[in-house]
């Protein structure tokens, strides 16, 4: 069974604005107008975006057709480009009526426009007051937008639009998240507890409960070729240290059952409550192994039935391969750092060295010991990401730039583990984190992607807090 990572290329619809009057009185200007739209499309593509370029739009029906095209082709956002003045009443209601984010690119072809400029250039460079007309109408129609201004060639305005496009892709994926939930959430855990209907109404996340009978029906036989191929792949991918073959086989069978369920239901993430899964469920073993593999292939996971964080991890992992679910477990007051861990789930691609596949006895559960991936998270710059529910169905995206600490002396074999330095003393950090409602389930994304994530939170309509 393939483990293909999710594509990471954002898609935008480029919407050129123009005035029908000009086509009547100066049709000879259109070739240059069309050419500039094509130039901007190519510049966006150079920044890693997929671009759906609409024909130049002037009238209501043209704008409506273009926006419909963007919606049908699953664009993540609309980038507006005023080629000249364009009356806002031709476009405002169409733009206000779409769920796609609006990214306003306020630019023009010519860099210099001083007293010595040829007056003929006015025709091609007066779109800025069309932008002003449109933005006023969008505000009056209750449609939010993001605007970036600057010369397309002599500033970083295209780069800034590309950052918004990446954020729009995250927002699009969050709003279309489908999270499978195995068993009811862990009893008594309240910080991530958000009813499925609220998740759907506030951000579009769908919760898909699993039926144990259905999962059992998806369990492959012990000698299924997929099981054999998966086990062979694991032996090459992980350090196994004489792992018992029967334990390995049971975990692989459970993993494949969950994966088949995810494929059948088109899930972007899953979560499970280990405390509600026992031998009576019929699974060969707790599917911790699949949780780790899912994150490595760009899907999401969170423990204990946490649909909210699973959706977040899946969204992040779809764009940033170096993403994992995690929890802050212990404070190292002496070392001024935080210890990260969890029962048996982490992205194996983020381990320092080669991840281990080990048998993990769980005497407190009525199940056979599963095989799961363990290791120490590698060092590097990263962002600790938490999505915290608030009052009245609000949410806060908490972002923390951190330094993950790599290999070093330790005495914690066969565990999921990692340490990070927060951007302030641990005591101050822990107080600040809880002061803004940070929950005990979170994600880590390697590299400095805070600018992207800030914009992602803004597009989702969440409060955004950066602890630094």
C-alpha positions as CSV (number, residue, x, y, z in Angstrom):
1,X,0.0,0.0,0.0
2,X,1.4,3.4,-1.0
3,X,2.5,6.0,1.5
4,X,2.4,9.1,-0.7
5,X,2.9,12.5,0.9
6,X,0.2,15.1,0.3
7,X,1.1,17.7,-2.3
8,X,2.2,21.1,-0.9
9,X,1.6,23.4,-3.8
10,X,-1.0,26.1,-3.1
11,X,-3.5,27.1,-5.8
12,X,-4.8,30.6,-6.5
13,X,-7.2,32.0,-8.9
14,X,-5.8,35.1,-10.5
15,X,-8.6,37.6,-11.3
16,X,-7.7,40.5,-13.6
17,X,-10.0,43.6,-13.4
18,X,-10.7,45.9,-16.3
19,X,-13.3,48.4,-17.6
20,X,-15.6,47.6,-20.5
21,X,-15.5,51.2,-21.6
22,X,-11.8,50.9,-22.5
23,X,-12.5,47.9,-24.8
24,X,-15.0,50.1,-26.7
25,X,-12.9,53.2,-27.0
26,X,-9.4,51.8,-27.0
27,X,-9.4,48.2,-28.0
28,X,-5.8,48.4,-29.2
29,X,-4.7,48.5,-25.5
30,X,-6.0,45.0,-24.7
31,X,-2.9,43.0,-25.9
32,X,-0.7,44.8,-23.3
33,X,-3.4,44.4,-20.6
34,X,-3.5,40.6,-21.3
35,X,0.2,40.4,-21.4
36,X,0.6,41.9,-17.9
37,X,-1.9,39.5,-16.5
38,X,0.2,36.7,-17.9
39,X,3.4,38.2,-16.5
40,X,1.9,38.3,-13.0
41,X,0.7,34.7,-13.3
42,X,4.2,33.6,-14.2
43,X,5.7,35.5,-11.2
44,X,3.3,33.8,-8.9
45,X,4.2,30.4,-10.4
46,X,7.9,31.2,-9.8
47,X,7.0,31.4,-6.0
48,X,5.7,27.8,-6.1
49,X,2.0,28.5,-6.6
50,X,-0.4,26.9,-9.0
51,X,-2.2,29.6,-10.9
52,X,-5.6,29.5,-12.6
53,X,-5.7,32.6,-14.7
54,X,-9.2,33.9,-15.5
55,X,-9.9,36.0,-18.6
56,X,-9.8,39.7,-18.0
57,X,-13.1,40.6,-16.3
58,X,-15.1,43.8,-16.7
59,X,-18.8,43.0,-16.1
60,X,-20.8,41.1,-13.4
61,X,-21.4,38.0,-15.4
62,X,-17.7,37.8,-16.2
63,X,-16.7,38.1,-12.6
64,X,-19.3,35.5,-11.6
65,X,-18.0,33.0,-14.2
66,X,-14.4,33.5,-13.1
67,X,-15.2,33.1,-9.4
68,X,-17.3,30.0,-10.2
69,X,-14.3,28.6,-12.1
70,X,-12.0,29.1,-9.1
71,X,-14.5,27.4,-6.8
72,X,-14.9,24.4,-9.1
73,X,-11.2,24.0,-9.6
74,X,-10.6,24.1,-5.8
75,X,-8.5,27.2,-5.6
76,X,-7.3,28.1,-2.1
77,X,-7.7,31.8,-2.6
78,X,-8.5,34.5,-5.2
79,X,-5.7,37.0,-6.1
80,X,-7.2,40.2,-7.5
81,X,-5.2,42.3,-10.0
82,X,-6.5,45.7,-11.2
83,X,-5.3,46.3,-14.7
84,X,-7.0,49.7,-14.7
85,X,-9.9,51.2,-12.8
86,X,-12.8,48.8,-12.5
87,X,-16.2,49.9,-11.1
88,X,-16.7,48.0,-7.8
89,X,-20.4,47.3,-8.3
90,X,-19.5,44.9,-11.1
91,X,-17.5,42.6,-8.8
92,X,-18.2,43.3,-5.1
93,X,-21.2,41.1,-4.5
94,X,-19.7,38.2,-6.4
95,X,-16.5,38.5,-4.3
96,X,-18.5,39.0,-1.1
97,X,-20.5,35.8,-1.8
98,X,-17.6,33.4,-2.2
99,X,-16.0,31.5,0.7
100,X,-12.6,31.8,-0.9
101,X,-10.2,34.2,0.8
102,X,-9.5,37.4,-1.2
103,X,-5.9,38.5,-1.6
104,X,-5.6,41.9,-3.1
105,X,-2.4,42.5,-5.1
106,X,-2.1,46.3,-5.4
107,X,0.5,46.8,-8.1
108,X,1.0,48.3,-11.6
109,X,3.3,47.7,-14.5
110,X,5.4,50.8,-14.4
111,X,7.9,51.5,-11.6
112,X,8.4,55.2,-12.0
113,X,5.6,57.7,-12.5
114,X,7.1,61.1,-12.0
115,X,6.6,64.4,-13.9
116,X,8.6,63.2,-16.9
117,X,6.5,60.1,-17.5
118,X,4.7,59.7,-20.8
119,X,1.0,60.5,-20.2
120,X,0.0,57.5,-22.3
121,X,1.2,55.3,-19.4
122,X,-1.7,56.5,-17.3
123,X,-3.9,54.1,-19.2
124,X,-1.9,51.1,-17.8
125,X,-1.1,52.3,-14.3
126,X,-4.3,53.7,-12.7
127,X,-5.6,50.5,-11.1
128,X,-4.8,51.7,-7.6
129,X,-8.0,53.7,-7.3
130,X,-10.0,50.7,-8.6
131,X,-8.5,48.8,-5.7
132,X,-9.7,51.5,-3.3
133,X,-13.2,51.3,-4.8
134,X,-13.4,47.5,-4.5
135,X,-11.9,47.3,-1.0
136,X,-14.5,49.8,0.3
137,X,-17.3,47.8,-1.1
138,X,-15.9,44.5,0.3
139,X,-15.8,46.1,3.8
140,X,-19.4,47.3,3.4
141,X,-20.5,43.9,2.2
142,X,-18.8,42.2,5.2
143,X,-16.1,40.4,3.2
144,X,-12.7,40.3,4.7
145,X,-9.6,40.5,2.6
146,X,-5.8,40.7,2.8
147,X,-4.0,43.4,0.8
148,X,-0.3,43.7,-0.2
149,X,1.0,46.7,-2.1
150,X,4.2,47.4,-4.0
151,X,5.7,47.2,-7.5
152,X,5.6,43.7,-8.8
153,X,9.2,43.7,-10.0
154,X,11.0,46.1,-7.6
155,X,9.6,45.0,-4.3
156,X,8.7,41.8,-2.5
157,X,5.0,42.2,-3.0
158,X,4.7,38.9,-5.0
159,X,6.5,37.1,-2.2
160,X,4.1,38.5,0.3
161,X,1.1,37.4,-1.7
162,X,2.7,33.9,-1.9
163,X,2.9,33.8,1.9
164,X,-0.8,34.5,2.1
165,X,-1.5,31.9,-0.5
166,X,0.3,29.3,1.6
167,X,-1.7,30.4,4.6
168,X,-4.9,30.1,2.5
169,X,-4.0,26.6,1.5
170,X,-3.7,25.7,5.2
171,X,-7.1,27.3,5.9
172,X,-8.6,25.5,3.0
173,X,-7.3,22.1,4.3
174,X,-8.4,22.8,7.8
175,X,-11.9,23.7,6.6
176,X,-12.1,20.5,4.6
177,X,-10.5,18.2,7.3
178,X,-12.1,14.8,7.9
179,X,-10.9,13.3,11.1
180,X,-11.6,9.6,12.0
181,X,-12.2,8.9,15.7
182,X,-11.7,5.5,17.1
183,X,-13.6,5.2,20.4
184,X,-15.1,8.0,22.5
185,X,-12.7,10.7,23.8
186,X,-10.8,10.0,27.0
187,X,-13.2,10.5,29.9
188,X,-12.6,13.7,31.8
189,X,-10.2,15.4,29.4
190,X,-11.7,18.8,28.9
191,X,-9.2,21.1,27.3
192,X,-9.5,19.7,23.8
193,X,-13.2,18.7,24.1
194,X,-15.2,20.5,21.4
195,X,-18.5,18.9,20.2
196,X,-18.4,17.6,16.6
197,X,-21.2,19.9,15.6
198,X,-19.3,22.9,16.9
199,X,-16.1,21.9,15.0
200,X,-18.1,21.6,11.9
201,X,-20.0,24.9,12.3
202,X,-17.0,27.0,13.3
203,X,-14.3,25.6,11.0
204,X,-15.8,22.9,8.7
205,X,-14.0,19.9,10.4
206,X,-15.9,16.7,10.0
207,X,-15.7,14.0,12.6
208,X,-16.0,10.4,11.3
209,X,-16.5,7.8,14.2
210,X,-15.2,4.4,13.6
211,X,-17.2,1.2,14.1
212,X,-15.1,-1.7,15.5
213,X,-17.0,-4.2,13.4
214,X,-16.0,-2.2,10.3
215,X,-12.4,-2.0,11.4
216,X,-12.3,-5.8,12.0
217,X,-13.7,-6.3,8.5
218,X,-10.7,-4.4,7.1
219,X,-8.1,-6.4,9.0
220,X,-5.9,-8.2,6.5
221,X,-5.0,-11.9,6.9
222,X,-1.7,-12.7,8.5
223,X,-0.3,-13.9,5.2
224,X,-1.8,-11.0,3.1
225,X,0.8,-9.7,0.7
226,X,0.3,-6.2,2.0
227,X,1.2,-7.4,5.5
228,X,4.3,-9.1,4.3
229,X,5.4,-6.1,2.2
230,X,4.7,-3.7,5.1
231,X,6.8,-5.8,7.5
232,X,9.7,-5.9,5.0
233,X,9.5,-2.2,4.6
234,X,9.6,-1.6,8.3
235,X,12.6,-3.8,8.7
236,X,14.4,-1.6,6.2
237,X,13.1,1.7,7.6
238,X,13.5,1.1,11.4
239,X,16.0,-0.4,13.8
240,X,14.1,-3.4,15.1
241,X,16.5,-5.0,17.6
242,X,15.1,-8.5,17.3
243,X,11.5,-7.4,17.5
244,X,9.2,-10.4,17.9
245,X,7.7,-11.2,14.5
246,X,4.2,-12.0,15.8
247,X,4.1,-8.7,17.7
248,X,5.2,-6.9,14.5
249,X,2.6,-8.7,12.4
250,X,-0.3,-7.8,14.7
251,X,0.6,-4.2,14.7
252,X,1.0,-4.1,10.9
253,X,-2.4,-5.7,10.5
254,X,-4.0,-3.1,12.7
255,X,-2.1,-0.4,10.9
256,X,-3.4,-1.5,7.5
257,X,-6.9,-1.8,8.8
258,X,-6.8,1.8,9.9
259,X,-5.1,2.9,6.7
260,X,-7.8,1.2,4.6
261,X,-10.4,2.9,6.7
262,X,-8.7,6.3,6.1
263,X,-8.5,5.7,2.4
264,X,-12.2,4.6,2.2
265,X,-13.4,7.6,4.1
266,X,-11.0,10.1,2.6
267,X,-9.7,11.0,6.0
268,X,-7.1,13.7,6.5
269,X,-6.3,12.6,10.1
270,X,-7.4,10.2,12.8
271,X,-7.4,10.0,16.6
272,X,-7.9,7.1,19.0
273,X,-8.6,6.7,22.7
274,X,-6.3,3.9,23.8
275,X,-8.2,3.5,27.0
276,X,-11.3,2.4,25.2
277,X,-9.7,-0.2,23.0
278,X,-9.3,-3.7,24.3
279,X,-9.3,-7.3,23.1
280,X,-13.0,-7.2,22.6
281,X,-12.6,-4.6,19.9
282,X,-11.1,-7.2,17.7
283,X,-8.1,-5.2,16.5
284,X,-4.9,-7.2,16.4
285,X,-3.1,-4.5,18.4
286,X,-3.4,-0.8,19.2
287,X,-2.6,1.1,16.0
288,X,0.2,3.3,17.4
289,X,2.4,2.3,14.5
290,X,-0.1,3.7,11.9
291,X,-0.3,7.0,13.9
292,X,3.4,7.5,13.3
293,X,3.3,6.5,9.7
294,X,0.3,8.7,9.0
295,X,2.2,11.8,10.2
296,X,5.2,10.8,8.1
297,X,3.1,10.7,4.9
298,X,1.4,14.1,5.6
299,X,-1.7,13.1,7.5
300,X,-2.7,14.0,11.0
301,X,-3.0,12.4,14.4
302,X,-3.7,13.3,18.0
303,X,-4.2,11.0,21.0
304,X,-7.1,10.3,23.3
305,X,-9.9,11.1,20.8
306,X,-8.8,14.7,20.2
307,X,-10.4,15.6,16.9
308,X,-9.4,19.3,17.1
309,X,-5.7,18.7,17.4
310,X,-5.7,15.8,14.9
311,X,-7.3,18.2,12.3
312,X,-4.6,20.8,13.1
313,X,-1.7,18.3,12.8
314,X,-3.1,16.9,9.5
315,X,-3.4,20.5,8.1
316,X,0.2,21.3,9.1
317,X,1.6,18.0,8.0
318,X,0.0,18.4,4.6
319,X,2.1,21.5,3.9
320,X,5.1,21.0,6.2
321,X,6.4,17.4,6.2
322,X,8.5,17.9,9.3
323,X,5.4,18.0,11.6
324,X,4.5,15.8,14.6
325,X,2.0,15.5,17.3
326,X,3.4,16.0,20.8
327,X,2.8,16.9,24.4
328,X,4.8,18.8,27.0
329,X,5.3,16.2,29.7
330,X,7.8,17.5,32.2
331,X,9.7,20.7,33.1
332,X,13.4,20.5,33.4
333,X,13.8,23.4,35.8
334,X,17.5,22.8,36.2
335,X,18.2,22.6,32.5
336,X,15.7,25.4,31.6
337,X,14.0,23.2,29.0
338,X,10.8,21.2,28.4
339,X,10.6,17.4,28.1
340,X,8.3,16.2,25.3
341,X,6.8,12.7,25.1
342,X,3.7,10.6,24.5
343,X,2.8,7.0,24.7
344,X,3.9,5.8,21.3
345,X,3.3,8.3,18.5
346,X,5.7,10.5,16.7
347,X,6.7,11.3,13.1
348,X,9.6,8.8,12.6
349,X,11.2,11.0,9.9
350,X,12.0,13.6,12.7
351,X,14.0,11.3,14.9
352,X,17.7,11.9,15.4
353,X,19.4,8.9,13.8
354,X,17.3,5.9,12.9
355,X,13.9,5.4,14.6
356,X,13.4,2.2,16.5
357,X,10.4,-0.2,16.2
358,X,10.0,-1.9,19.6
359,X,7.5,-4.0,21.5
360,X,5.9,-1.9,24.2
361,X,4.1,-3.8,27.1
362,X,1.1,-1.9,28.4
363,X,0.0,-3.8,31.5
364,X,-2.6,-1.2,32.4
365,X,-4.5,-2.0,29.2
366,X,-6.4,-5.2,28.3
367,X,-4.6,-5.6,25.0
368,X,-1.5,-7.4,23.6
369,X,1.7,-5.4,23.6
370,X,2.0,-3.4,20.3
371,X,5.0,-2.6,18.2
372,X,5.5,1.2,18.0
373,X,8.1,3.7,16.9
374,X,10.3,5.4,19.4
375,X,13.3,7.8,19.3
376,X,14.5,11.2,20.2
377,X,13.3,14.2,18.2
378,X,16.1,15.8,16.3
379,X,17.5,19.2,17.0
380,X,16.8,22.4,15.1
381,X,14.6,25.5,14.9
382,X,10.9,24.7,15.2
383,X,7.5,26.1,16.1
384,X,5.4,24.7,18.9
385,X,1.8,25.0,17.7
386,X,-1.4,24.7,19.8
387,X,-5.0,25.4,19.0
388,X,-6.9,26.2,22.1
389,X,-10.7,26.4,22.5
390,X,-12.0,29.5,24.2
391,X,-15.3,30.8,25.4
392,X,-18.3,31.0,23.1
393,X,-16.8,28.7,20.5
394,X,-13.8,30.9,19.9
395,X,-10.2,29.5,19.3
396,X,-6.7,30.8,19.9
397,X,-3.8,29.7,17.8
398,X,-0.7,29.8,20.1
399,X,2.7,29.9,18.3
400,X,6.0,29.5,20.1
401,X,9.4,29.7,18.3
402,X,11.5,27.0,20.0
403,X,14.9,25.4,19.7
404,X,14.7,21.6,19.6
405,X,17.7,20.0,21.3
406,X,19.3,17.1,19.4
407,X,21.3,14.2,20.4
408,X,23.1,14.1,23.8
409,X,23.6,12.0,26.9
410,X,20.4,10.4,28.1
411,X,18.9,7.5,29.9
412,X,15.5,7.0,28.2
413,X,15.7,4.2,25.7
414,X,12.7,2.8,23.9
415,X,10.6,6.0,24.5
416,X,9.1,8.8,22.5
417,X,11.2,11.8,23.7
418,X,12.5,15.2,22.9
419,X,13.6,18.4,24.7
420,X,13.1,22.0,23.6
421,X,14.3,25.4,24.8
422,X,11.4,28.0,24.8
423,X,12.2,31.6,23.9
424,X,12.1,32.7,27.6
425,X,12.8,31.0,30.9
426,X,10.8,27.8,31.4
427,X,9.0,29.3,34.4
428,X,7.9,32.3,32.5
429,X,7.0,30.3,29.4
430,X,4.8,27.8,31.3
431,X,2.9,30.6,33.0
432,X,2.4,32.5,29.8
433,X,1.3,29.4,27.9
434,X,-1.4,28.6,30.4
435,X,-2.4,32.2,30.8
436,X,-3.6,32.2,27.2
437,X,-5.3,28.8,27.5
438,X,-2.8,26.5,25.9
439,X,-3.9,22.8,26.0
440,X,-1.8,19.7,26.7
441,X,-2.0,18.5,23.0
442,X,0.0,20.2,20.4
443,X,2.1,20.0,17.2
444,X,5.7,20.8,16.4
445,X,6.7,22.1,13.0
446,X,10.4,22.3,12.2
447,X,11.8,25.4,10.6
448,X,10.7,29.0,11.0
449,X,7.2,29.1,9.6
450,X,5.6,31.5,12.1
451,X,4.8,34.1,9.4
452,X,2.8,31.5,7.5
453,X,1.1,30.3,10.6
454,X,0.1,33.8,11.8
455,X,-1.6,34.4,8.5
456,X,-3.2,30.9,8.6
457,X,-4.8,31.8,12.0
458,X,-6.0,35.2,10.7
459,X,-7.6,33.6,7.7
460,X,-9.4,31.1,10.0
461,X,-10.7,34.0,12.1
462,X,-8.9,32.8,15.3
463,X,-7.1,34.9,17.8
464,X,-3.3,34.5,17.3
465,X,-0.8,34.7,20.1
466,X,2.9,34.4,19.6
467,X,4.9,33.7,22.8
468,X,8.4,35.1,22.2
